[in-house]
Amino acid sequence: MKKQIVALFALTLLLSTTAMAQKNQIEKTWYNQEKTSKIRVFKTTDGSFAGKIVWLDEPNDKETGKPRTDKENPDEAKKNTPLIDLVILRGYKPSEEDPNVYVGGKIYDPKNGKTYCGKITFKGNTLDLRGFLCNATFLGRTSTWSLAE
């Protein structure tokens, strides 16, 4: 009887650990719409979701031959930050109305150095990212990212 209780406890512990380790549906690596970069979406310590650039089809600057940097950033101190590992999504949480929609986050566009409010919609093998001016949700654009894994 004692062995059965220990075995049952061990099985319960294993199953609960496995359940806790399961990733969210968007915690994957995605190609941007142009397939010029891969972005890994991950869960942060505060429970929100973020995404960082983990691959570039052209990792080096054509002019200098050195790794590409965030040269369009309006903050002079950040212009030399490498694009690889640059966090471009942050603060996304699942919507209370729809588990496939993530809201409340920001999208940084390293092509122009601007940050937008945003919404992510999970659609299986794709994500629709809607970036918009924070005070005018109707002024924005949607980009579709595809699964890279």
DRENTORKOL-3810 file (N, C-alpha, C; in nm, 4 decimals):
REM DRENTORKOL-3810
@n.u->0.0821; n.v->-0.1198; n.w->0.0000; ca.u->0.0000; ca.v->0.0000; ca.w->0.0000; c.u->0.0867; c.v->0.1265; c.w->0.0000
@n.u->0.1945; n.v->0.1231; n.w->0.0787; ca.u->0.2828; ca.v->0.2382; ca.w->0.0884; c.u->0.3493; c.v->0.2667; c.w->-0.0474
@n.u->0.3887; n.v->0.1594; n.w->-0.1186; ca.u->0.4500; ca.v->0.1760; ca.w->-0.2499; c.u->0.3517; c.v->0.2362; c.w->-0.3490
@n.u->0.2255; n.v->0.1976; n.w->-0.3393; ca.u->0.1235; ca.v->0.2517; ca.w->-0.4296; c.u->0.1025; c.v->0.4006; c.w->-0.4054
@n.u->0.1048; n.v->0.4435; n.w->-0.2817; ca.u->0.0874; ca.v->0.5851; ca.w->-0.2491; c.u->0.2060; c.v->0.6655; c.w->-0.3023
@n.u->0.3270; n.v->0.6118; n.w->-0.2838; ca.u->0.4464; ca.v->0.6804; ca.w->-0.3334; c.u->0.4420; c.v->0.6888; c.w->-0.4866
@n.u->0.4030; n.v->0.5804; n.w->-0.5512; ca.u->0.3944; ca.v->0.5788; ca.w->-0.6972; c.u->0.2883; c.v->0.6780; c.w->-0.7457
@n.u->0.1740; n.v->0.6827; n.w->-0.6783; ca.u->0.0679; ca.v->0.7756; ca.w->-0.7144; c.u->0.1151; c.v->0.9204; c.w->-0.6966
@n.u->0.1853; n.v->0.9476; n.w->-0.5881; ca.u->0.2390; ca.v->1.0809; ca.w->-0.5628; c.u->0.3389; c.v->1.1200; c.w->-0.6721
@n.u->0.4272; n.v->1.0275; n.w->-0.7084; ca.u->0.5278; ca.v->1.0542; ca.w->-0.8118; c.u->0.4608; c.v->1.0814; c.w->-0.9459
@n.u->0.3581; n.v->1.0050; n.w->-0.9798; ca.u->0.2862; ca.v->1.0254; ca.w->-1.1049; c.u->0.2161; c.v->1.1607; c.w->-1.1047
@n.u->0.1537; n.v->1.1963; n.w->-0.9956; ca.u->0.0861; ca.v->1.3262; ca.w->-0.9840; c.u->0.1859; c.v->1.4404; c.w->-1.0002
@n.u->0.3017; n.v->1.4275; n.w->-0.9374; ca.u->0.4054; ca.v->1.5294; ca.w->-0.9476; c.u->0.4548; c.v->1.5413; c.w->-1.0916
@n.u->0.4761; n.v->1.4294; n.w->-1.1573; ca.u->0.5215; ca.v->1.4292; ca.w->-1.2960; c.u->0.4198; c.v->1.4953; c.w->-1.3876
@n.u->0.2934; n.v->1.4622; n.w->-1.3720; ca.u->0.1885; ca.v->1.5195; ca.w->-1.4566; c.u->0.1733; c.v->1.6689; c.w->-1.4326
@n.u->0.1816; n.v->1.7135; n.w->-1.3086; ca.u->0.1674; ca.v->1.8568; ca.w->-1.2808; c.u->0.2875; c.v->1.9340; c.w->-1.3336
@n.u->0.4069; n.v->1.8761; n.w->-1.3263; ca.u->0.5262; ca.v->1.9418; ca.w->-1.3800; c.u->0.5162; c.v->1.9527; c.w->-1.5310
@n.u->0.4673; n.v->1.8492; n.w->-1.5970; ca.u->0.4505; ca.v->1.8503; ca.w->-1.7415; c.u->0.3485; c.v->1.9559; c.w->-1.7819
@n.u->0.2390; n.v->1.9654; n.w->-1.7087; ca.u->0.1359; ca.v->2.0644; ca.w->-1.7406; c.u->0.1902; c.v->2.2052; c.w->-1.7256
@n.u->0.2712; n.v->2.2294; n.w->-1.6225; ca.u->0.3271; ca.v->2.3623; ca.w->-1.6021; c.u->0.4282; c.v->2.3968; c.w->-1.7109
@n.u->0.4946; n.v->2.2976; n.w->-1.7662; ca.u->0.5986; ca.v->2.3206; ca.w->-1.8655; c.u->0.5418; c.v->2.3444; c.w->-2.0054
@n.u->0.4129; n.v->2.3199; n.w->-2.0247; ca.u->0.3544; ca.v->2.3381; ca.w->-2.1568; c.u->0.3621; c.v->2.4846; c.w->-2.1977
@n.u->0.3971; n.v->2.5044; n.w->-2.3219; ca.u->0.4099; ca.v->2.6395; ca.w->-2.3743; c.u->0.2760; c.v->2.6902; c.w->-2.4246
@n.u->0.2656; n.v->2.8197; n.w->-2.4282; ca.u->0.1501; ca.v->2.8852; ca.w->-2.4871; c.u->0.1571; c.v->2.8695; c.w->-2.6385
@n.u->0.0445; n.v->2.8782; n.w->-2.7047; ca.u->0.0367; ca.v->2.8572; ca.w->-2.8500; c.u->0.1222; c.v->2.9536; c.w->-2.9328
@n.u->0.1522; n.v->3.0723; n.w->-2.8790; ca.u->0.2344; ca.v->3.1662; ca.w->-2.9573; c.u->0.3827; c.v->3.1587; c.w->-2.9220
@n.u->0.4195; n.v->3.0783; n.w->-2.8229; ca.u->0.5602; ca.v->3.0645; ca.w->-2.7831; c.u->0.6343; c.v->2.9757; c.w->-2.8826
@n.u->0.6643; n.v->3.0347; n.w->-2.9959; ca.u->0.7318; ca.v->2.9654; ca.w->-3.1048; c.u->0.8209; c.v->3.0658; c.w->-3.1767
@n.u->0.8871; n.v->3.0195; n.w->-3.2814; ca.u->0.9674; ca.v->3.1080; ca.w->-3.3638; c.u->0.8922; c.v->3.1326; c.w->-3.4935
@n.u->0.8809; n.v->3.2615; n.w->-3.5308; ca.u->0.7996; ca.v->3.3038; ca.w->-3.6440; c.u->0.8837; c.v->3.3838; c.w->-3.7438
@n.u->0.8545; n.v->3.3655; n.w->-3.8726; ca.u->0.9105; ca.v->3.4521; ca.w->-3.9757; c.u->0.8269; c.v->3.5799; c.w->-3.9811
@n.u->0.8928; n.v->3.6943; n.w->-4.0013; ca.u->0.8159; ca.v->3.8150; ca.w->-4.0301; c.u->0.7533; c.v->3.7992; c.w->-4.1690
@n.u->0.6678; n.v->3.8918; n.w->-4.2079; ca.u->0.5937; ca.v->3.8789; ca.w->-4.3338; c.u->0.6858; c.v->3.8657; c.w->-4.4541
@n.u->0.7965; n.v->3.9378; n.w->-4.4540; ca.u->0.8894; ca.v->3.9349; ca.w->-4.5679; c.u->0.9864; c.v->3.8167; c.w->-4.5624
@n.u->0.9844; n.v->3.7436; n.w->-4.4530; ca.u->1.0752; ca.v->3.6307; ca.w->-4.4277; c.u->1.2227; c.v->3.6753; c.w->-4.4240
@n.u->1.2444; n.v->3.7975; n.w->-4.3775; ca.u->1.3801; ca.v->3.8493; ca.w->-4.3651; c.u->1.4329; c.v->3.8364; c.w->-4.2229
@n.u->1.3455; n.v->3.7964; n.w->-4.1305; ca.u->1.3893; ca.v->3.7749; ca.w->-3.9923; c.u->1.3004; c.v->3.6724; c.w->-3.9252
@n.u->1.3553; n.v->3.6135; n.w->-3.8194; ca.u->1.2791; ca.v->3.5229; ca.w->-3.7343; c.u->1.2695; c.v->3.5859; c.w->-3.5966
@n.u->1.1505; n.v->3.5768; n.w->-3.5389; ca.u->1.1255; ca.v->3.6335; ca.w->-3.4072; c.u->1.0781; c.v->3.5218; c.w->-3.3155
@n.u->1.1458; n.v->3.5065; n.w->-3.2029; ca.u->1.1063; ca.v->3.4057; ca.w->-3.1038; c.u->1.0173; c.v->3.4733; c.w->-3.0007
@n.u->0.8946; n.v->3.4226; n.w->-2.9861; ca.u->0.8006; ca.v->3.4735; ca.w->-2.8861; c.u->0.8164; c.v->3.3886; c.w->-2.7605
@n.u->0.8245; n.v->3.4562; n.w->-2.6465; ca.u->0.8467; ca.v->3.3876; ca.w->-2.5191; c.u->0.7654; c.v->3.4533; c.w->-2.4080
@n.u->0.7460; n.v->3.3781; n.w->-2.3007; ca.u->0.6743; ca.v->3.4288; ca.w->-2.1843; c.u->0.7747; c.v->3.4943; c.w->-2.0908
@n.u->0.7416; n.v->3.6129; n.w->-2.0431; ca.u->0.8307; ca.v->3.6865; ca.w->-1.9539; c.u->0.8001; c.v->3.6527; c.w->-1.8084
@n.u->0.8827; n.v->3.7006; n.w->-1.7191; ca.u->0.8638; ca.v->3.6709; ca.w->-1.5764; c.u->0.7346; c.v->3.7294; c.w->-1.5215
@n.u->0.6822; n.v->3.8349; n.w->-1.5832; ca.u->0.5554; ca.v->3.8916; ca.w->-1.5338; c.u->0.4333; c.v->3.8244; c.w->-1.5975
@n.u->0.4555; n.v->3.7211; n.w->-1.6808; ca.u->0.3449; ca.v->3.6461; ca.w->-1.7409; c.u->0.2995; c.v->3.6994; c.w->-1.8753
@n.u->0.3545; n.v->3.8116; n.w->-1.9190; ca.u->0.3187; ca.v->3.8632; ca.w->-2.0510; c.u->0.4089; c.v->3.7984; c.w->-2.1562
@n.u->0.3801; n.v->3.8269; n.w->-2.2821; ca.u->0.4581; ca.v->3.7700; ca.w->-2.3913; c.u->0.5384; c.v->3.8785; c.w->-2.4608
@n.u->0.6584; n.v->3.8405; n.w->-2.5013; ca.u->0.7492; ca.v->3.9297; ca.w->-2.5720; c.u->0.8086; c.v->3.8529; c.w->-2.6897
@n.u->0.8767; n.v->3.9246; n.w->-2.7774; ca.u->0.9401; ca.v->3.8595; ca.w->-2.8912; c.u->1.0688; c.v->3.9301; c.w->-2.9270
@n.u->1.1709; n.v->3.8501; n.w->-2.9593; ca.u->1.2995; ca.v->3.9075; ca.w->-2.9971; c.u->1.3474; c.v->3.8483; c.w->-3.1285
@n.u->1.4238; n.v->3.9276; n.w->-3.2003; ca.u->1.4813; ca.v->3.8836; ca.w->-3.3276; c.u->1.5917; c.v->3.7823; c.w->-3.2968
@n.u->1.5828; n.v->3.6638; n.w->-3.3584; ca.u->1.6847; ca.v->3.5606; ca.w->-3.3359; c.u->1.7605; c.v->3.5230; c.w->-3.4636
@n.u->1.7151; n.v->3.5737; n.w->-3.5780; ca.u->1.7805; ca.v->3.5416; ca.w->-3.7047; c.u->1.7480; c.v->3.6518; c.w->-3.8055
@n.u->1.8453; n.v->3.6855; n.w->-3.8870; ca.u->1.8268; ca.v->3.7806; ca.w->-3.9971; c.u->1.8827; c.v->3.7186; c.w->-4.1242
@n.u->1.8133; n.v->3.7363; n.w->-4.2359; ca.u->1.8669; ca.v->3.6821; ca.w->-4.3616; c.u->1.9924; c.v->3.7579; c.w->-4.4028
@n.u->2.0045; n.v->3.8824; n.w->-4.3619; ca.u->2.1259; ca.v->3.9612; ca.w->-4.3848; c.u->2.1733; c.v->4.0136; c.w->-4.2494
@n.u->2.2481; n.v->3.9316; n.w->-4.1751; ca.u->2.2867; ca.v->3.9715; ca.w->-4.0390; c.u->2.3899; c.v->4.0832; c.w->-4.0335
@n.u->2.4644; n.v->4.1035; n.w->-4.1437; ca.u->2.5681; ca.v->4.2067; ca.w->-4.1439; c.u->2.5285; c.v->4.3251; c.w->-4.2311
@n.u->2.5710; n.v->4.4423; n.w->-4.1885; ca.u->2.5482; ca.v->4.5655; ca.w->-4.2615; c.u->2.6287; c.v->4.5602; c.w->-4.3917
@n.u->2.5650; n.v->4.5906; n.w->-4.5037; ca.u->2.6325; ca.v->4.5845; ca.w->-4.6340; c.u->2.7471; c.v->4.6848; c.w->-4.6441
@n.u->2.7334; n.v->4.7989; n.w->-4.5784; ca.u->2.8358; ca.v->4.9030; ca.w->-4.5868; c.u->2.9578; c.v->4.8747; c.w->-4.4998
@n.u->2.9326; n.v->4.8258; n.w->-4.3781; ca.u->3.0433; ca.v->4.8088; ca.w->-4.2829; c.u->3.0907; c.v->4.6653; c.w->-4.2699
@n.u->3.0048; n.v->4.5689; n.w->-4.3058; ca.u->3.0390; ca.v->4.4281; ca.w->-4.2884; c.u->3.0232; c.v->4.3809; c.w->-4.1452
@n.u->2.9832; n.v->4.4702; n.w->-4.0567; ca.u->2.9643; ca.v->4.4367; ca.w->-3.9145; c.u->2.8181; c.v->4.3996; c.w->-3.8901
@n.u->2.7891; n.v->4.3331; n.w->-3.7759; ca.u->2.6496; ca.v->4.2986; ca.w->-3.7447; c.u->2.5583; c.v->4.4214; c.w->-3.7493
@n.u->2.4400; n.v->4.4020; n.w->-3.8067; ca.u->2.3423; ca.v->4.5104; ca.w->-3.8177; c.u->2.2992; c.v->4.5578; c.w->-3.6802
@n.u->2.2769; n.v->4.6871; n.w->-3.6689; ca.u->2.2373; ca.v->4.7472; ca.w->-3.5421; c.u->2.1059; c.v->4.8239; c.w->-3.5587
@n.u->2.0554; n.v->4.8702; n.w->-3.4472; ca.u->1.9289; ca.v->4.9426; ca.w->-3.4411; c.u->1.9518; c.v->5.0904; c.w->-3.4769
@n.u->2.0053; n.v->5.1145; n.w->-3.5952; ca.u->2.0510; ca.v->5.2485; ca.w->-3.6328; c.u->1.9390; c.v->5.3510; c.w->-3.6501
@n.u->1.8143; n.v->5.3062; n.w->-3.6635; ca.u->1.7016; ca.v->5.3998; ca.w->-3.6763; c.u->1.6419; c.v->5.4387; c.w->-3.5420
@n.u->1.6936; n.v->5.3835; n.w->-3.4333; ca.u->1.6404; ca.v->5.4133; ca.w->-3.3003; c.u->1.6583; c.v->5.5628; c.w->-3.2708
@n.u->1.5530; n.v->5.6293; n.w->-3.2228; ca.u->1.5650; ca.v->5.7719; ca.w->-3.1940; c.u->1.6550; c.v->5.8015; c.w->-3.0730
@n.u->1.6801; n.v->5.7015; n.w->-2.9905; ca.u->1.7679; ca.v->5.7170; ca.w->-2.8746; c.u->1.9124; c.v->5.6907; c.w->-2.9195
@n.u->1.9947; n.v->5.7942; n.w->-2.9207; ca.u->2.1335; ca.v->5.7821; ca.w->-2.9661; c.u->2.2076; c.v->5.6679; c.w->-2.8964
@n.u->2.1807; n.v->5.6474; n.w->-2.7681; ca.u->2.2496; ca.v->5.5445; ca.w->-2.6902; c.u->2.2155; c.v->5.4032; c.w->-2.7376
@n.u->2.1051; n.v->5.3868; n.w->-2.8122; ca.u->2.0620; ca.v->5.2539; ca.w->-2.8565; c.u->2.0929; c.v->5.2250; c.w->-3.0032
@n.u->2.1453; n.v->5.3213; n.w->-3.0748; ca.u->2.1705; ca.v->5.3038; ca.w->-3.2183; c.u->2.2724; c.v->5.1939; c.w->-3.2492
@n.u->2.3585; n.v->5.1613; n.w->-3.1547; ca.u->2.4593; ca.v->5.0568; ca.w->-3.1761; c.u->2.4182; c.v->4.9221; c.w->-3.1181
@n.u->2.2946; n.v->4.9101; n.w->-3.0724; ca.u->2.2441; ca.v->4.7834; ca.w->-3.0200; c.u->2.2263; c.v->4.6853; c.w->-3.1363
@n.u->2.2836; n.v->4.5653; n.w->-3.1267; ca.u->2.2662; ca.v->4.4664; ca.w->-3.2342; c.u->2.1184; c.v->4.4306; c.w->-3.2544
@n.u->2.0797; n.v->4.4072; n.w->-3.3802; ca.u->1.9421; ca.v->4.3662; ca.w->-3.4082; c.u->1.9153; c.v->4.2237; c.w->-3.3596
@n.u->2.0161; n.v->4.1374; n.w->-3.3669; ca.u->1.9973; ca.v->4.0017; ca.w->-3.3150; c.u->1.9797; c.v->4.0126; c.w->-3.1633
@n.u->1.8770; n.v->3.9494; n.w->-3.1122; ca.u->1.8358; ca.v->3.9508; ca.w->-2.9711; c.u->1.7637; c.v->4.0791; c.w->-2.9302
@n.u->1.7333; n.v->4.1664; n.w->-3.0248; ca.u->1.6581; ca.v->4.2874; ca.w->-2.9937; c.u->1.5115; c.v->4.2509; c.w->-2.9688
@n.u->1.4589; n.v->4.2927; n.w->-2.8556; ca.u->1.3182; ca.v->4.2678; ca.w->-2.8225; c.u->1.2338; c.v->4.3695; c.w->-2.8981
@n.u->1.1429; n.v->4.3188; n.w->-2.9837; ca.u->1.0584; ca.v->4.4081; ca.w->-3.0631; c.u->0.9105; c.v->4.3974; c.w->-3.0261
@n.u->0.8749; n.v->4.2951; n.w->-2.9500; ca.u->0.7387; ca.v->4.2807; ca.w->-2.8971; c.u->0.7497; c.v->4.2750; c.w->-2.7457
@n.u->0.6573; n.v->4.3410; n.w->-2.6764; ca.u->0.6571; ca.v->4.3286; ca.w->-2.5303; c.u->0.5203; c.v->4.3636; c.w->-2.4736
@n.u->0.4890; n.v->4.2969; n.w->-2.3618; ca.u->0.3693; ca.v->4.3302; ca.w->-2.2861; c.u->0.2381; c.v->4.2708; c.w->-2.3324
@n.u->0.2405; n.v->4.1692; n.w->-2.4169; ca.u->0.1154; ca.v->4.1104; ca.w->-2.4672; c.u->0.0565; c.v->4.0099; c.w->-2.3691
@n.u->-0.0747; n.v->4.0203; n.w->-2.3482; ca.u->-0.1462; ca.v->3.9273; ca.w->-2.2609; c.u->-0.2694; c.v->3.8772; c.w->-2.3344
@n.u->-0.3105; n.v->3.7523; n.w->-2.3045; ca.u->-0.4307; ca.v->3.7000; ca.w->-2.3710; c.u->-0.5530; c.v->3.7875; c.w->-2.3406
@n.u->-0.6339; n.v->3.8081; n.w->-2.4413; ca.u->-0.7583; ca.v->3.8825; ca.w->-2.4260; c.u->-0.8555; c.v->3.8005; c.w->-2.3418
@n.u->-0.9356; n.v->3.8654; n.w->-2.2629; ca.u->-1.0362; ca.v->3.7945; ca.w->-2.1826; c.u->-1.1490; c.v->3.7421; c.w->-2.2699
@n.u->-1.1728; n.v->3.8059; n.w->-2.3855; ca.u->-1.2820; ca.v->3.7660; ca.w->-2.4739; c.u->-1.2463; c.v->3.6518; c.w->-2.5680
@n.u->-1.1178; n.v->3.6440; n.w->-2.6080; ca.u->-1.0777; ca.v->3.5460; ca.w->-2.7088; c.u->-0.9367; c.v->3.4956; c.w->-2.6772
@n.u->-0.9199; n.v->3.3654; n.w->-2.6487; ca.u->-0.7880; ca.v->3.3126; ca.w->-2.6137; c.u->-0.6874; c.v->3.3149; c.w->-2.7283
@n.u->-0.7320; n.v->3.3436; n.w->-2.8501; ca.u->-0.6414; ca.v->3.3520; ca.w->-2.9651; c.u->-0.5951; c.v->3.4947; c.w->-2.9933
@n.u->-0.6384; n.v->3.5889; n.w->-2.9113; ca.u->-0.6024; ca.v->3.7294; ca.w->-2.9298; c.u->-0.5207; c.v->3.7758; c.w->-2.8097
@n.u->-0.4128; n.v->3.8482; n.w->-2.8369; ca.u->-0.3224; ca.v->3.8996; ca.w->-2.7336; c.u->-0.3182; c.v->4.0511; c.w->-2.7477
@n.u->-0.3392; n.v->4.1209; n.w->-2.6371; ca.u->-0.3545; ca.v->4.2662; ca.w->-2.6411; c.u->-0.2653; c.v->4.3336; c.w->-2.5366
@n.u->-0.2647; n.v->4.4655; n.w->-2.5411; ca.u->-0.1968; ca.v->4.5445; ca.w->-2.4396; c.u->-0.0477; c.v->4.5602; c.w->-2.4597
@n.u->0.0030; n.v->4.5151; n.w->-2.5721; ca.u->0.1466; ca.v->4.5190; ca.w->-2.5938; c.u->0.1905; c.v->4.6282; c.w->-2.6881
@n.u->0.3205; n.v->4.6326; n.w->-2.7084; ca.u->0.3828; ca.v->4.7294; ca.w->-2.7979; c.u->0.4672; c.v->4.6554; c.w->-2.9010
@n.u->0.4730; n.v->4.7126; n.w->-3.0210; ca.u->0.5541; ca.v->4.6598; ca.w->-3.1299; c.u->0.6556; c.v->4.7672; c.w->-3.1681
@n.u->0.7821; n.v->4.7298; n.w->-3.1672; ca.u->0.8881; ca.v->4.8217; ca.w->-3.2105; c.u->0.9294; c.v->4.7832; c.w->-3.3517
@n.u->0.9347; n.v->4.8809; n.w->-3.4408; ca.u->0.9750; ca.v->4.8565; ca.w->-3.5787; c.u->1.1168; c.v->4.9095; c.w->-3.5993
@n.u->1.2175; n.v->4.8208; n.w->-3.6045; ca.u->1.3547; ca.v->4.8687; ca.w->-3.6204; c.u->1.3826; c.v->4.9319; c.w->-3.7569
@n.u->1.2913; n.v->4.9147; n.w->-3.8524; ca.u->1.3115; ca.v->4.9766; ca.w->-3.9842; c.u->1.2942; c.v->5.1289; c.w->-3.9783
@n.u->1.2079; n.v->5.1741; n.w->-3.8856; ca.u->1.1860; ca.v->5.3187; ca.w->-3.8758; c.u->1.2094; c.v->5.3742; c.w->-3.7350
@n.u->1.2400; n.v->5.2874; n.w->-3.6390; ca.u->1.2679; ca.v->5.3314; ca.w->-3.5030; c.u->1.1459; c.v->5.3735; c.w->-3.4239
@n.u->1.0264; n.v->5.3344; n.w->-3.4688; ca.u->0.9036; ca.v->5.3750; ca.w->-3.4002; c.u->0.8403; c.v->5.2585; c.w->-3.3262
@n.u->0.7709; n.v->5.2927; n.w->-3.2182; ca.u->0.6996; ca.v->5.1939; ca.w->-3.1376; c.u->0.5506; c.v->5.2201; c.w->-3.1511
@n.u->0.4743; n.v->5.1120; n.w->-3.1681; ca.u->0.3301; ca.v->5.1201; ca.w->-3.1867; c.u->0.2595; c.v->5.0335; c.w->-3.0832
@n.u->0.1353; n.v->5.0662; n.w->-3.0554; ca.u->0.0509; ca.v->4.9753; ca.w->-2.9785; c.u->0.0135; c.v->4.8616; c.w->-3.0729
@n.u->-0.0266; n.v->4.7480; n.w->-3.0164; ca.u->-0.0542; ca.v->4.6376; ca.w->-3.1057; c.u->-0.1463; c.v->4.5315; c.w->-3.0513
@n.u->-0.1814; n.v->4.4423; n.w->-3.1404; ca.u->-0.2665; ca.v->4.3280; ca.w->-3.1103; c.u->-0.2146; c.v->4.2118; c.w->-3.1932
@n.u->-0.2091; n.v->4.0934; n.w->-3.1320; ca.u->-0.1663; ca.v->3.9724; ca.w->-3.2018; c.u->-0.2840; c.v->3.8765; c.w->-3.2064
@n.u->-0.3101; n.v->3.8211; n.w->-3.3239; ca.u->-0.4148; ca.v->3.7194; ca.w->-3.3380; c.u->-0.3499; c.v->3.5903; c.w->-3.3860
@n.u->-0.3630; n.v->3.4851; n.w->-3.3044; ca.u->-0.3093; ca.v->3.3533; ca.w->-3.3373; c.u->-0.4054; c.v->3.2837; c.w->-3.4317
@n.u->-0.3514; n.v->3.2310; n.w->-3.5449; ca.u->-0.4330; ca.v->3.1611; ca.w->-3.6444; c.u->-0.3672; c.v->3.0297; c.w->-3.6854
@n.u->-0.3209; n.v->2.9534; n.w->-3.5873; ca.u->-0.2581; ca.v->2.8253; ca.w->-3.6175; c.u->-0.1134; c.v->2.8419; c.w->-3.6589
@n.u->-0.0864; n.v->2.8339; n.w->-3.7887; ca.u->0.0502; ca.v->2.8481; ca.w->-3.8399; c.u->0.0872; c.v->2.9910; c.w->-3.8746
@n.u->-0.0008; n.v->3.0850; n.w->-3.8430; ca.u->0.0290; ca.v->3.2260; ca.w->-3.8676; c.u->-0.0134; c.v->3.3110; c.w->-3.7483
@n.u->0.0477; n.v->3.4285; n.w->-3.7397; ca.u->0.0082; ca.v->3.5324; ca.w->-3.6443; c.u->-0.0231; c.v->3.6568; c.w->-3.7257
@n.u->-0.1340; n.v->3.7214; n.w->-3.6963; ca.u->-0.1610; ca.v->3.8530; ca.w->-3.7528; c.u->-0.1216; c.v->3.9552; c.w->-3.6478
@n.u->-0.0285; n.v->4.0420; n.w->-3.6814; ca.u->0.0138; ca.v->4.1486; ca.w->-3.5918; c.u->-0.0420; c.v->4.2793; c.w->-3.6440
@n.u->-0.1212; n.v->4.3427; n.w->-3.5617; ca.u->-0.1788; ca.v->4.4725; ca.w->-3.5981; c.u->-0.1071; c.v->4.5786; c.w->-3.5175
@n.u->-0.0342; n.v->4.6650; n.w->-3.5859; ca.u->0.0326; ca.v->4.7775; ca.w->-3.5210; c.u->-0.0434; c.v->4.9041; c.w->-3.5537
@n.u->-0.0632; n.v->4.9889; n.w->-3.4523; ca.u->-0.1406; ca.v->5.1105; ca.w->-3.4745; c.u->-0.0942; c.v->5.2207; c.w->-3.3804
@n.u->-0.1289; n.v->5.3441; n.w->-3.4179; ca.u->-0.1001; ca.v->5.4565; ca.w->-3.3298; c.u->-0.1821; c.v->5.4386; c.w->-3.2029
@n.u->-0.1191; n.v->5.4554; n.w->-3.0890; ca.u->-0.1851; ca.v->5.4240; ca.w->-2.9614; c.u->-0.3118; c.v->5.5047; c.w->-2.9372
@n.u->-0.3206; n.v->5.6244; n.w->-2.9905; ca.u->-0.4407; ca.v->5.7053; ca.w->-2.9695; c.u->-0.5373; c.v->5.6996; c.w->-3.0875
@n.u->-0.5060; n.v->5.6171; n.w->-3.1880; ca.u->-0.5921; ca.v->5.6056; ca.w->-3.3061; c.u->-0.5809; c.v->5.4639; c.w->-3.3623
@n.u->-0.6572; n.v->5.3712; n.w->-3.3061; ca.u->-0.6460; ca.v->5.2299; ca.w->-3.3452; c.u->-0.6776; c.v->5.2056; c.w->-3.4924
@n.u->-0.7512; n.v->5.2963; n.w->-3.5546; ca.u->-0.7856; ca.v->5.2801; ca.w->-3.6954; c.u->-0.6694; c.v->5.3162; c.w->-3.7878
@n.u->-0.5665; n.v->5.3815; n.w->-3.7330; ca.u->-0.4487; ca.v->5.4164; ca.w->-3.8130; c.u->-0.3374; c.v->5.3159; c.w->-3.7863
@n.u->-0.3279; n.v->5.2178; n.w->-3.8746; ca.u->-0.2255; ca.v->5.1159; ca.w->-3.8561; c.u->-0.2219; c.v->5.0201; c.w->-3.9725
@n.u->-0.1470; n.v->4.9117; n.w->-3.9522; ca.u->-0.1409; ca.v->4.8091; ca.w->-4.0565; c.u->-0.1250; c.v->4.6727; c.w->-3.9901
@n.u->-0.1590; n.v->4.5694; n.w->-4.0658; ca.u->-0.1500; ca.v->4.4329; ca.w->-4.0183; c.u->-0.0436; c.v->4.3601; c.w->-4.0995
@n.u->0.0394; n.v->4.2853; n.w->-4.0294; ca.u->0.1436; ca.v->4.2052; ca.w->-4.0909; c.u->0.1190; c.v->4.0594; c.w->-4.0500
@n.u->0.1339; n.v->3.9671; n.w->-4.1429; ca.u->0.1128; ca.v->3.8256; ca.w->-4.1124; c.u->0.2457; c.v->3.7548; c.w->-4.1015
@n.u->0.2696; n.v->3.6943; n.w->-3.9863; ca.u->0.3908; ca.v->3.6179; ca.w->-3.9618; c.u->0.3589; c.v->3.4696; c.w->-3.9758
@n.u->0.4546; n.v->3.3928; n.w->-4.0270; ca.u->0.4328; ca.v->3.2495; ca.w->-4.0460; c.u->0.5281; c.v->3.1692; c.w->-3.9565
@n.u->0.4844; n.v->3.0512; n.w->-3.9221; ca.u->0.5609; ca.v->2.9635; ca.w->-3.8341; c.u->0.6935; c.v->2.9265; c.w->-3.8984
@n.u->0.8021; n.v->2.9397; n.w->-3.8227; ca.u->0.9351; ca.v->2.9086; ca.w->-3.8755; c.u->0.9902; c.v->2.7785; c.w->-3.8203
@n.u->0.9281; n.v->2.7237; n.w->-3.7192; ca.u->0.9802; ca.v->2.6012; ca.w->-3.6544; c.u->0.9521; c.v->2.4800; c.w->-3.7392
END
